Amino acid sequence: DIFAPLANRLGIWQIKWELEDLSFRYMKPDAYRAIAKSLHERRADREEYVASMAEKIRDELEAHGVRGAVITARPKHIYSIYKKMSRKDLPLEKIYDVRAIRVIVEEQTQCYLVLGLIHTMFRPIPNEFDDYVAAPKDNFYRSLHTAILDNRGKTLEVQIRTWEMHEHAEYGI
């Protein structure tokens, strides 16, 4: 109730997520275990899927002159999943960002180029796009977020940001 929101306000996401997951684990152990078990059972499939999607995106970026982009898997934190499930009254299967990748590029203009390429490759999910680059959050968080459907109907969240945005998001102001 105190330290996680404070870390959020300061933009120290790493500490915020850790505090939330640790607190959730002890405050609602059954809900925590249910989500963790569901995520763990499908972990190998998720990791293989994310790796293949990252490779497809990397190839497309390089084909369009975006060199040096770093693409990594982005773990979804358990408390964040729980909050979204509760807020939207959805089962885990309907949470689009359980599978997620992050694309880090050198320049802000590349963020939008990458977004356009991803939306050309895959179908964007309506109402699942946020532009925190043009309109940063109150704690100065900046990143592009989109969710897409691949050719098999699987969902994937993609975050796109520069190294500067990434440093700020991970470690705060």
Contacts in CASP RR format, 6 or more apart in sequence:
PFRMAT RR
TARGET T0000
AUTHOR 0000-0000-0000
METHOD contacts of the structure
MODEL  1
DIFAPLANRLGIWQIKWELEDLSFRYMKPDAYRAIAKSLHERRADREEYV
ASMAEKIRDELEAHGVRGAVITARPKHIYSIYKKMSRKDLPLEKIYDVRA
IRVIVEEQTQCYLVLGLIHTMFRPIPNEFDDYVAAPKDNFYRSLHTAILD
NRGKTLEVQIRTWEMHEHAEYGI
3 15 0 8 1.000
3 19 0 8 1.000
4 16 0 8 1.000
4 19 0 8 1.000
4 20 0 8 1.000
4 23 0 8 1.000
7 13 0 8 1.000
7 15 0 8 1.000
7 16 0 8 1.000
7 19 0 8 1.000
8 16 0 8 1.000
8 139 0 8 1.000
9 138 0 8 1.000
9 139 0 8 1.000
10 139 0 8 1.000
10 172 0 8 1.000
10 173 0 8 1.000
11 139 0 8 1.000
11 140 0 8 1.000
11 141 0 8 1.000
11 168 0 8 1.000
11 169 0 8 1.000
11 172 0 8 1.000
11 173 0 8 1.000
12 171 0 8 1.000
12 172 0 8 1.000
13 141 0 8 1.000
13 169 0 8 1.000
13 170 0 8 1.000
13 172 0 8 1.000
14 170 0 8 1.000
14 171 0 8 1.000
17 77 0 8 1.000
17 79 0 8 1.000
17 80 0 8 1.000
20 77 0 8 1.000
20 79 0 8 1.000
20 80 0 8 1.000
21 77 0 8 1.000
21 78 0 8 1.000
21 79 0 8 1.000
23 79 0 8 1.000
24 31 0 8 1.000
24 32 0 8 1.000
24 78 0 8 1.000
24 79 0 8 1.000
24 82 0 8 1.000
25 32 0 8 1.000
25 78 0 8 1.000
28 82 0 8 1.000
31 82 0 8 1.000
32 78 0 8 1.000
32 82 0 8 1.000
35 78 0 8 1.000
35 81 0 8 1.000
35 82 0 8 1.000
35 85 0 8 1.000
35 92 0 8 1.000
36 78 0 8 1.000
38 92 0 8 1.000
39 46 0 8 1.000
39 76 0 8 1.000
39 78 0 8 1.000
39 81 0 8 1.000
39 98 0 8 1.000
46 98 0 8 1.000
46 99 0 8 1.000
47 73 0 8 1.000
49 99 0 8 1.000
49 154 0 8 1.000
49 156 0 8 1.000
50 73 0 8 1.000
50 99 0 8 1.000
50 100 0 8 1.000
50 101 0 8 1.000
50 156 0 8 1.000
51 73 0 8 1.000
53 101 0 8 1.000
53 150 0 8 1.000
53 156 0 8 1.000
54 71 0 8 1.000
54 72 0 8 1.000
54 73 0 8 1.000
54 101 0 8 1.000
56 121 0 8 1.000
57 71 0 8 1.000
57 101 0 8 1.000
57 103 0 8 1.000
57 117 0 8 1.000
57 118 0 8 1.000
57 121 0 8 1.000
57 158 0 8 1.000
58 69 0 8 1.000
58 71 0 8 1.000
60 117 0 8 1.000
60 118 0 8 1.000
60 121 0 8 1.000
61 67 0 8 1.000
61 69 0 8 1.000
61 103 0 8 1.000
61 114 0 8 1.000
61 117 0 8 1.000
64 113 0 8 1.000
64 117 0 8 1.000
66 105 0 8 1.000
66 110 0 8 1.000
66 113 0 8 1.000
66 114 0 8 1.000
66 117 0 8 1.000
68 105 0 8 1.000
68 106 0 8 1.000
69 103 0 8 1.000
69 104 0 8 1.000
69 105 0 8 1.000
69 110 0 8 1.000
69 114 0 8 1.000
70 103 0 8 1.000
70 104 0 8 1.000
71 101 0 8 1.000
71 102 0 8 1.000
71 103 0 8 1.000
71 104 0 8 1.000
72 101 0 8 1.000
72 102 0 8 1.000
72 104 0 8 1.000
73 100 0 8 1.000
73 101 0 8 1.000
73 102 0 8 1.000
74 100 0 8 1.000
74 101 0 8 1.000
74 102 0 8 1.000
74 157 0 8 1.000
74 159 0 8 1.000
75 100 0 8 1.000
76 95 0 8 1.000
76 97 0 8 1.000
76 98 0 8 1.000
76 100 0 8 1.000
81 92 0 8 1.000
81 95 0 8 1.000
81 98 0 8 1.000
84 90 0 8 1.000
84 95 0 8 1.000
84 97 0 8 1.000
85 91 0 8 1.000
85 92 0 8 1.000
85 95 0 8 1.000
88 94 0 8 1.000
92 98 0 8 1.000
96 125 0 8 1.000
96 128 0 8 1.000
96 147 0 8 1.000
96 155 0 8 1.000
96 156 0 8 1.000
96 157 0 8 1.000
97 147 0 8 1.000
97 155 0 8 1.000
97 157 0 8 1.000
99 154 0 8 1.000
99 155 0 8 1.000
99 156 0 8 1.000
99 157 0 8 1.000
100 156 0 8 1.000
100 157 0 8 1.000
100 158 0 8 1.000
100 159 0 8 1.000
101 156 0 8 1.000
101 157 0 8 1.000
101 158 0 8 1.000
101 159 0 8 1.000
102 158 0 8 1.000
102 159 0 8 1.000
102 160 0 8 1.000
102 161 0 8 1.000
102 166 0 8 1.000
103 114 0 8 1.000
103 158 0 8 1.000
103 159 0 8 1.000
103 160 0 8 1.000
103 161 0 8 1.000
104 161 0 8 1.000
104 162 0 8 1.000
104 163 0 8 1.000
104 166 0 8 1.000
105 111 0 8 1.000
105 114 0 8 1.000
105 160 0 8 1.000
105 161 0 8 1.000
105 162 0 8 1.000
106 162 0 8 1.000
106 163 0 8 1.000
107 162 0 8 1.000
108 133 0 8 1.000
108 162 0 8 1.000
110 162 0 8 1.000
111 133 0 8 1.000
111 144 0 8 1.000
111 160 0 8 1.000
111 161 0 8 1.000
111 162 0 8 1.000
112 133 0 8 1.000
112 144 0 8 1.000
114 144 0 8 1.000
114 160 0 8 1.000
115 144 0 8 1.000
115 146 0 8 1.000
115 160 0 8 1.000
118 146 0 8 1.000
118 148 0 8 1.000
118 158 0 8 1.000
118 160 0 8 1.000
119 146 0 8 1.000
119 148 0 8 1.000
121 148 0 8 1.000
122 148 0 8 1.000
122 149 0 8 1.000
122 150 0 8 1.000
122 151 0 8 1.000
122 156 0 8 1.000
123 148 0 8 1.000
123 149 0 8 1.000
124 146 0 8 1.000
124 147 0 8 1.000
124 148 0 8 1.000
124 149 0 8 1.000
125 146 0 8 1.000
125 147 0 8 1.000
125 148 0 8 1.000
125 149 0 8 1.000
125 155 0 8 1.000
128 145 0 8 1.000
128 146 0 8 1.000
128 147 0 8 1.000
128 157 0 8 1.000
129 144 0 8 1.000
129 145 0 8 1.000
129 146 0 8 1.000
129 147 0 8 1.000
130 144 0 8 1.000
130 145 0 8 1.000
130 146 0 8 1.000
131 144 0 8 1.000
132 141 0 8 1.000
132 142 0 8 1.000
132 143 0 8 1.000
132 144 0 8 1.000
132 145 0 8 1.000
133 142 0 8 1.000
133 143 0 8 1.000
133 144 0 8 1.000
133 161 0 8 1.000
133 165 0 8 1.000
136 142 0 8 1.000
139 172 0 8 1.000
139 173 0 8 1.000
140 168 0 8 1.000
140 173 0 8 1.000
141 168 0 8 1.000
141 169 0 8 1.000
142 161 0 8 1.000
142 165 0 8 1.000
142 168 0 8 1.000
142 169 0 8 1.000
143 159 0 8 1.000
143 160 0 8 1.000
143 161 0 8 1.000
143 165 0 8 1.000
143 169 0 8 1.000
144 159 0 8 1.000
144 160 0 8 1.000
144 161 0 8 1.000
145 157 0 8 1.000
145 158 0 8 1.000
145 159 0 8 1.000
145 160 0 8 1.000
146 157 0 8 1.000
146 158 0 8 1.000
146 160 0 8 1.000
147 155 0 8 1.000
147 156 0 8 1.000
147 157 0 8 1.000
147 158 0 8 1.000
148 155 0 8 1.000
148 156 0 8 1.000
148 158 0 8 1.000
149 155 0 8 1.000
150 156 0 8 1.000
161 169 0 8 1.000
END
